[in-house]
């Protein structure tokens, strides 16, 4: 009797293997979700592997799963491995990351390779997030059976992730101004500092005109060339008082009168906002940059800087004035 049972079992195994050979070798699953948020608000969720824990379906199936991150956690080259009692072992690697456009993934589930591709399509003020998963088991009949059972779970994972990312992205504040994260080079400059109230824009404009006028006259007499746009630094600021440095970029080895010294900005990570218009409403972009700091978990790491790209003496139309505002930052 036992022999007959073993023969039946062996026959079933052979049958399953034979059927496995005729099953499709390739599994491909695609899903999309419309999100009422800009592409950058969605992209940062799929490009930062640490953020995946907030929306990843697989984590809910294996709460005791241990995740170990690689040297990078964001962008191309970011990776992690997992090990859990349910999902066992696996790994993921971001093979390509195109800002605000797509993230390509290489994965391995218990020795079974797969790939993923998440892409973003702007639709006016909204973004369409596309998920794609591909696994090719080749001539492996067991792997082909795994594809059959995985299809439903992959679809479920995309539905879950789509709804979670949609909720996260749509809850983020929407910014009026273009804000980006930059690496700013160090810059040598000569400047003049004045402490005054930030509450009187007319007085601020007059003081800035006076200081820039002095710097321009001095540089002209010293025959020192200006190497970029004029800018202002604000090393100390409160509602009652602010320190304002009006500066002109010059060469690090510029020869200046003894009264003036060449200083250097530290450079490094910064967030950048682009403001267009006259200077009366500049506080609006500073408020959005502050809001961006809070949303991204960043901390100020130096003096804010306003770079005056447009010369008001040459362009009379204030609607065309462009100012770049930089906040040096570090992660919390």
Buried (B, 14 or more C-beta within 10 A) or exposed (E): EEEEEEEEEEEEEEEEEEEBEEBEBEBBBEBEBEBBBBBBBBBBBBBBBEBBEEBBBBBEBBEEBEBEEBEBBBBBBBBBBBBBEEBEBBBBBBBEBBBBEBBBBBBBBEEBBBBBBBBBBEEEEBBBBBBBBBBBBEEBBEBBBBBEEBBEEBBEBBBBBBEBBBEBBBEBEEBEBEBEBEEBEEBBBBBBEBEEEBEEBEEBBEBBEEBBEEBEEBBEEBEBEBBEBBBBBBEEBEEEEBBBBBBBBBEEEBEBEEEBEBBEBEEBBBBBBBBBBBBEEBEBBBEBBEEBBEBBEBEBBBBBBBBBBBEBEEEEEEEEBBBBBBBBBEEE
